[in-house]
Amino acid sequence: MFTKDEFFNIIANISNLQLRVLRKYYNNKFDNNLDTKKLDTKIRAYFKAFHYKSEKEKIQRKELFSILDRTSDIVEFLKTTNPNLTIPPYEDMNNRDTYKCNSMHIKPSHISDDLKSTIDILLNSEYFSNLLIASNGEFTKEILVKTKPTTNNIYEKTDFTYSKYLQRILDIKLDDYTKRYHPRVVFKNKNPKAIELFKRLFSTKVYDNLKDIAQIYYEEETKIHSGIYESTTSIFEKCNTNTSFKTFIFL
């Protein structure tokens, strides 16, 4: 049996452990018996892996390891150690790569002036104007600029405005109403009635300007969903910015 203080310390110290420690302990464990040897190994490795940076954290580490080093029984350690000492220090993430955004964007180099005019015509029509609703609630086209570091800590800005709006047009919600003229039905499924209506609504010139890149877009979309992507030949490029930052700057 444990005393009240010992029971409190056990619960608090286990609560301070990160889930990855408990996962490692329970990996390939199929019974309810306490494996003190395995638990001891995982907990000691866990504390040794931390980076104690500040003076306060270094004092905490010294006191923690003085107790850990002279205690051979891990259960004894858990029930007698002050839980304030087992609180993990702030993780600086210096041994990890930050997560990158894997969204795919059409390369701006594929957006010609004729294609920009075509995108403007579609956005200004009643059929696609809802895509213009900006963050302030107004119907206006937002400038979408991606900023990424290059060499020597120089940041490069690339305008993805028309690329992003083209993707929004090609990926607009498909429902019973939009399927009559939806670009996916027109350029991927090549439905004759949808093609005819699209030309009548937006003109044959708009259809011709959009046809090539729309067909390539849907073809590559299918390949990417199957895991096939070649950056040098694709019309897409990965966003590849850190997910902790905004992908785009809205100007």
C-alpha positions in Angstrom: 0.0 0.0 0.0 1.0 3.6 -0.6 0.7 6.6 1.6 -1.4 9.5 0.4 1.7 11.5 -0.5 3.3 8.5 -2.3 0.1 7.8 -4.3 0.0 11.5 -5.3 3.6 11.5 -6.4 3.1 8.4 -8.5 0.1 9.8 -10.3 1.7 13.3 -10.8 5.0 11.9 -12.0 3.3 9.5 -14.5 1.1 12.4 -15.7 4.3 14.5 -16.4 5.6 11.8 -18.8 4.9 12.5 -22.4 2.8 9.9 -24.2 5.7 8.7 -26.3 7.2 7.2 -23.1 4.1 5.3 -22.3 3.8 4.1 -25.9 7.4 2.7 -25.8 6.6 1.0 -22.5 3.4 -0.7 -23.8 4.9 -1.6 -27.3 4.8 -5.4 -27.6 3.4 -5.8 -24.1 0.3 -8.0 -23.9 -0.3 -8.4 -20.2 -1.1 -6.3 -17.1 2.0 -7.2 -15.1 4.3 -4.3 -14.2 7.7 -4.7 -16.0 9.9 -2.6 -13.8 13.0 -3.2 -15.8 11.4 -2.0 -19.1 9.8 0.9 -17.3 13.1 1.9 -15.7 14.9 1.8 -19.1 12.3 3.9 -20.9 12.0 6.5 -18.1 15.8 7.0 -17.7 16.3 7.3 -21.5 13.4 9.8 -21.6 14.9 12.2 -19.0 18.4 11.9 -20.5 17.1 12.9 -24.0 15.9 16.3 -22.8 17.8 19.6 -23.4 17.9 21.7 -20.3 18.7 25.2 -21.4 17.9 27.8 -18.8 19.6 28.1 -15.4 16.4 27.1 -13.7 16.1 24.0 -15.9 19.8 23.0 -15.3 19.2 23.2 -11.5 16.1 21.1 -12.0 18.1 18.5 -14.0 20.9 18.3 -11.4 18.5 17.7 -8.6 16.4 15.2 -10.7 19.4 13.1 -11.7 20.9 13.1 -8.2 17.8 11.3 -7.2 17.5 9.1 -10.3 21.2 8.0 -10.1 21.0 6.9 -6.5 17.6 5.1 -6.9 17.7 1.6 -8.4 14.0 1.0 -7.9 11.9 3.0 -10.5 8.7 2.6 -8.5 10.5 4.0 -5.5 11.6 6.9 -7.7 8.1 7.6 -8.9 6.6 7.5 -5.4 9.2 9.6 -3.6 10.3 12.2 -6.2 8.8 15.7 -6.1 6.6 16.0 -9.3 7.9 19.5 -9.9 11.3 17.9 -10.9 9.8 15.6 -13.6 8.0 18.4 -15.5 9.7 18.3 -18.9 11.6 21.4 -20.0 10.6 23.4 -23.0 11.4 21.5 -26.2 13.5 23.5 -28.6 13.0 21.2 -31.5 16.6 21.6 -32.6 16.8 18.0 -33.6 13.8 17.9 -35.8 12.8 19.3 -39.1 9.7 21.4 -39.0 6.6 20.1 -40.8 6.2 21.3 -44.3 2.9 22.1 -46.1 2.3 19.6 -48.8 -0.4 21.5 -50.7 0.1 21.7 -54.4 -0.1 25.0 -56.3 0.0 25.7 -60.0 3.3 27.2 -60.9 2.8 30.9 -61.8 5.0 30.5 -64.9 2.2 28.5 -66.5 -0.2 31.4 -66.2 -0.1 33.4 -69.4 -1.6 36.9 -70.0 -4.4 35.3 -72.0 -5.1 32.9 -69.2 -5.2 35.8 -66.7 -7.8 37.5 -68.8 -9.8 34.3 -69.0 -9.6 33.9 -65.2 -10.8 37.5 -64.8 -13.8 36.9 -67.1 -14.8 33.8 -65.2 -14.5 35.5 -61.8 -16.5 38.4 -63.0 -19.3 36.2 -64.1 -22.3 35.3 -61.9 -21.2 31.6 -62.0 -17.8 32.0 -60.3 -18.1 35.4 -58.6 -18.6 33.8 -55.2 -14.9 32.8 -55.3 -14.1 36.5 -55.0 -15.4 36.9 -51.5 -12.4 38.2 -49.6 -11.7 37.9 -45.8 -13.4 41.2 -45.2 -16.6 40.0 -46.8 -16.2 42.1 -50.0 -16.3 40.8 -53.5 -12.7 41.5 -54.5 -9.7 39.5 -55.7 -7.1 39.1 -52.9 -3.4 39.2 -53.8 -1.9 36.0 -52.7 1.9 36.1 -52.3 4.0 33.2 -51.1 7.3 34.2 -49.3 10.0 31.6 -48.9 13.7 31.8 -48.0 16.4 31.3 -50.6 20.1 31.6 -50.1 21.9 33.9 -47.6 18.7 34.4 -45.6 17.1 36.3 -48.6 13.4 35.9 -48.8 11.8 35.6 -52.3 8.2 36.6 -52.9 6.2 34.9 -55.7 2.7 36.1 -56.7 0.3 33.1 -56.8 -2.8 35.2 -57.2 -3.9 33.9 -60.6 -2.6 30.4 -59.9 -4.7 30.1 -56.7 -7.9 31.5 -58.4 -7.5 29.2 -61.3 -7.4 26.2 -58.9 -10.5 27.6 -57.1 -12.3 27.7 -60.5 -11.2 24.2 -61.5 -12.1 22.8 -58.0 -15.3 24.7 -57.4 -17.9 22.7 -55.6 -19.6 20.2 -57.9 -23.4 20.0 -57.3 -26.6 19.5 -59.3 -26.5 23.1 -60.5 -22.8 23.6 -61.3 -22.4 20.2 -63.0 -24.1 21.7 -66.0 -21.0 23.8 -66.7 -18.4 22.7 -64.2 -14.8 22.7 -65.6 -14.3 19.1 -64.3 -17.3 17.9 -66.3 -16.2 20.0 -69.3 -12.5 19.4 -69.5 -12.0 16.1 -67.7 -15.2 14.2 -68.4 -15.6 16.0 -71.8 -19.4 15.9 -71.6 -20.7 17.3 -74.9 -23.7 19.1 -73.4 -21.5 20.7 -70.7 -19.0 21.8 -73.3 -21.7 23.4 -75.4 -23.2 25.2 -72.4 -19.7 26.4 -71.2 -19.0 27.9 -74.6 -22.4 29.6 -74.6 -22.0 31.0 -71.1 -18.4 32.2 -71.4 -17.5 32.1 -75.1 -15.5 29.7 -77.3 -12.3 31.8 -76.7 -12.5 31.3 -72.9 -13.0 27.6 -73.5 -10.0 27.4 -75.8 -7.8 29.4 -73.5 -8.7 27.2 -70.5 -8.8 23.8 -72.3 -5.1 22.8 -72.3 -4.1 23.7 -68.7 -7.5 22.4 -67.3 -7.0 19.0 -68.9 -3.3 18.9 -67.7 -4.5 19.9 -64.3 -7.0 17.1 -63.9 -4.6 14.5 -65.4 -1.8 15.5 -63.0 -4.3 15.7 -60.1 -5.1 12.0 -60.7 -1.4 11.0 -60.9 -0.6 12.9 -57.7 -3.4 11.2 -55.8 -1.8 7.9 -57.0 1.6 9.1 -55.6 3.1 10.1 -59.0 4.8 13.5 -59.0 7.7 14.8 -61.0 8.6 18.4 -59.9 10.5 19.3 -63.1 7.8 18.5 -65.5 4.7 19.1 -63.5 2.5 22.2 -63.6 2.4 21.9 -59.8 4.9 22.8 -57.1 4.7 22.0 -53.4 3.9 24.8 -51.1 6.8 23.5 -48.8 6.5 26.3 -46.3 6.6 25.6 -42.5 3.1 24.8 -41.3 3.5 27.1 -38.3 3.6 30.1 -40.6 1.0 31.4 -43.1 1.5 30.0 -46.5 0.3 33.2 -48.1 0.5 36.8 -47.2 -2.7 38.6 -48.0 -2.1 42.1 -49.2 
